[in-house]
Amino acid sequence: MVTCYLRYVIDPQKLEEFEQYAKLWIPLVNKFGGQHHGYFLPSEGANNIALALFTFPSLAEYETYRKDSFKDPECLAAFEHAKKTNCVISYERSFFKPVLK
């Protein structure tokens, strides 16, 4: 099992656009076999940082999702939304494995 942690730097003036982007991706990750744990938008503190967490059974399955997402019309529409609105300034991706016991 591998959990992807995404840290976004967003345009705080485009929070609604970013939230729409987030809502597009949650079902898409699930559609490709992952489990989305949600997006976390700024509340207190920094107003330009957002987070997302989702899990795939393995890194190989995550990599298949990434490859396939670039061919999926719904994923391409989500990518286009972010590009068109410029709500995402940058992001970084890290991977973690859980310790459950």
N, C-alpha and C positions, 0 to 999 in steps of 0.2 A: 504494500500500500504506500502511495506517495501523495503528499498534500502539496499543492502549488499555492504559494503565497505571492500575491501580486500587490505591489505598492505603487500606487499611481500618484503622480503630481498632476493636479487638475487645475483648470482655470476656475477660480472661485466665483467668477461672474457667470459661469456656465454650469452651475451645479444641477439645474434641472435637466440639461442636455446629458450630463454624465449619468444622472439617475436613470434616464431613459435608456442609455447605452447599457447600464448594469442590468436593467430588467430584460433587455434583449438576450444577454448572455446566460442568465441563470438557467432557463430551459434548454438552451443549446448545449451546455456542458452536460446536463442530464441526458439529453438526446443521444450523445456520443458515449454514454456509459460511465460518466463521472457522477460524483455527488457534489453539488454546489452547496457551500455553507454560507453563502451570502456575500454581499458587498457591504462595506462599512464606510459611511459617508462622514465628512467632518461634522463635529458637533461642538466640542469645546477645544480650545488650543488651536493648532494650525488649521487654517481654513482651506488649504490647498492639497491636503493629503487624503487619499481614499485607499481602502484595502479590499481585497477579495481573497477568499479561500475556497479551494475545491480539491477534491480527492479523486484519484483514479486507482484502480486495483494494482497497477504497476507503472513504472516509468515508460515501458514499451507501449502500454495502452494510452498513456498520455501523449506520447509522440505520434501515435496513429491518429488520435483526435486532432492534434495540431496540423498534421499533414492533410487530413480530410476536411478540416475547417476551411482551408483555402480553396476548396472546390464546392462547398455547400452554399446554395443561394442565400439562406437565412444568415449564415455566418458572414458572408460577403456583404450583406446589407448592414449588419452590425458594424463591421469594419468601416464601411462607407459613412455611416452615421457619425462615428468618431472623427473621421477625416473631414467631413463636411462641416461639422460644428466646431472643430478644434477644441473640444472639451478636455481631451487628454494631452497634456504637455509632454509627459514622458512616463515610463513605467520601468520597473525592475521585477524580475521573476526569480524566485528562489524555491527550492524543493526541500521538503522535510518528511521524515518518517515518524509516525507517532509511537510513543511509548504508552501502552495501554494498561500494563500491569507492573 
